[in-house]
Amino acid sequence: MSDQAQSHHDAVDDVMIELRGMHKWYDKFHVLKDIDLVVHKGERIVVCGPSGSGKSTMIRCINRLEEHQRGQIFVDGVELTGDLKHVEQIRKEVGMVFQHFNLFPHLTVLDNLTLAPIWVRKLPRKEAEAAAMALLEKVKIPEQAKKYPGQLSGGQQQRVAIARSLCMNPKIMLFDEPTSALDPEMIKEVLDTMVELAETGMTMICVTHEMGFAKTVANRVIFMDEGEIIEENEPHEFFNNPKQDRTKLFLSQILGH
Amino acid sequence: MSTFERGPDLPPPVTQVGVIGWLRRNLFSSWLYSFLTLLALYLVWIVVPPVINWALLDASWSGTAREDCTSDGACWVFVSVRFNQFMYGFYPEAQQWRVNIIYGTLFLLMTPLFLKAFPWKTALGGFIIFVYPFIAYGLLDGAWFGLEVVETTRWGGLSLTLILAGVGCVAALPLGIILALGRRATDMPAAKSLCVIFIEFWRGVPLITVLFMSSVMLPLFLPEGVQFDKLMRALIGITLFQSAYMAEVIRGGLQAIPKGQYEAADALGLGYWKKTGLIVLPQAMKIVIPGIVNTFIALIKDTTLVLIIGLFELLGMIQNALNDPNWLGYATEGYAFTALTFWIICFSLSRYSMRIERKLHTGH
């Protein structure tokens, strides 16, 4: 098979993330129960569900911020095990955006962006800074490069956090409730950034309560409750024709207010 | 549609601003406070003028013997006559240029560290910390450079105080960092227990005991004929003792770093040492600057304890001078001079640390 044919083949059904029968416990508490999930390259998945349903824990297992105890996780063909080399290799390829931004407060915005490319990817500083500035342009805050995170608004900080993850050229982006800690006026600017990112064909998993975002951007919506995937469907069907009673109840609560 | 009319900004009431406002708010805000203010003023009036009279106005400043102290006030002649010993201890006068060179060079080397634009700060700092102490030792001792040998037992005075304090601070800091990190390494139980035991042992023992052990007991365990310099033993004792305190101060800072910082560093693929060195420690150390400086200041003053193992730092030299039959009865002047010297050193350090804190403040 030629290279071109290979890459074409990859684009069609390349599996980026696969969870097989994955379980997780916190001490005796069974947080994730038998999770099966396949995410293909370029897919955009929205995960929703009530708080405590295990949705954040699930995506945090994908870059091993949390350890799973049973089952298997494959990311870009590499299995996540206790092997630190695998973990570091996967973390290079997987970007994550947190609810509380988690920017490094002692570094300027630019240094926040260039830190990992310089120290992990071993890029020369000049190259890393040029790439960082280009990304800051994309998230529309290049003028904030020399400021410290504490001087920015919440929305700006979250856009910096997105840019920081993108600086590592990840193949996958994980979003853990990226708009939940924001003032209402700032949610839109962050969602706009995420929509733009989705348009570039990035593989994304977003834990979010922004149903508007789910409707317009997601290929698939996953509903979780009590550590299990209850329902999984493309957005139109999911919102207009939910199959499970639990899903119907959740949707009525979240959309009804 | 109507537009909301904004009200104008009004000036604050007269009683709230200016000198009168300040006095009213801070000194005379109630009958009780007015009374306390007046009481404090009275106390200042009965204490301060006599002290100024004794120390400055009525003091004798020049002369060479106690007969020159004719006034009622302080006899600073005692300090000026003995000044050389207070600075250099029993270091031979003809060789004191070596001490001057050591401190002068150190001062010159450190100046660029305070200049913002100086590019080789790390290299210079590394040189000062790792190389310079050996050069300094070589020159002070003399043997390596073919100079007259001055044994450490003859070193003394303020120059010895600064050696003890400087080496103690510089060596205890990295050791403290490693101990603090070790104590938090939950995934390495053996290393963690070692650190806990080390810290708790050294924190549980008084410094005097440590110094006694280093000077009296340690030689008993050393093989026959092995000489181990007394000053070196004291330095090691002080360093280990201080590093335990330092470790706990730094651990406080490590605990203040939110979990999210670790997670963000992990998610970016930074390994343990990069995460610790680039993300965690810079933030933790900034938080604990007051605690570190507090420990440093305590150490500087604790160096006076080496007196009991026969090393004559500043206070030791003063004690020694007070025993001189020609100068009996001038203890107050001697102790006042020591206190002032220590106060100047510690206060400068405190002010400097506040400057660093302001410079590193990025929290907003």
Chai-1 contact restraints between the chains, C-beta under 6 A:
chainA,res_idxA,chainB,res_idxB,connection_type,confidence,min_distance_angstrom,max_distance_angstrom,comment,restraint_id
A,N63,B,A267,contact,1.0,0.0,6.0,A-B,restraint_1
A,L65,B,E263,contact,1.0,0.0,6.0,A-B,restraint_2
A,E88,B,G269,contact,1.0,0.0,6.0,A-B,restraint_3
A,R91,B,G269,contact,1.0,0.0,6.0,A-B,restraint_4
A,K92,B,G269,contact,1.0,0.0,6.0,A-B,restraint_5
A,M96,B,A267,contact,1.0,0.0,6.0,A-B,restraint_6
A,H100,B,G260,contact,1.0,0.0,6.0,A-B,restraint_7
A,N102,B,G260,contact,1.0,0.0,6.0,A-B,restraint_8
A,N102,B,A264,contact,1.0,0.0,6.0,A-B,restraint_9
A,F104,B,I279,contact,1.0,0.0,6.0,A-B,restraint_10
A,H106,B,P282,contact,1.0,0.0,6.0,A-B,restraint_11
A,H106,B,Q283,contact,1.0,0.0,6.0,A-B,restraint_12
A,H106,B,T362,contact,1.0,0.0,6.0,A-B,restraint_13
A,A116,B,L268,contact,1.0,0.0,6.0,A-B,restraint_14
A,W119,B,K274,contact,1.0,0.0,6.0,A-B,restraint_15
A,V120,B,G269,contact,1.0,0.0,6.0,A-B,restraint_16
A,Y148,B,T362,contact,1.0,0.0,6.0,A-B,restraint_17
A,G150,B,G363,contact,1.0,0.0,6.0,A-B,restraint_18
A,G150,B,H364,contact,1.0,0.0,6.0,A-B,restraint_19
A,Q151,B,H364,contact,1.0,0.0,6.0,A-B,restraint_20
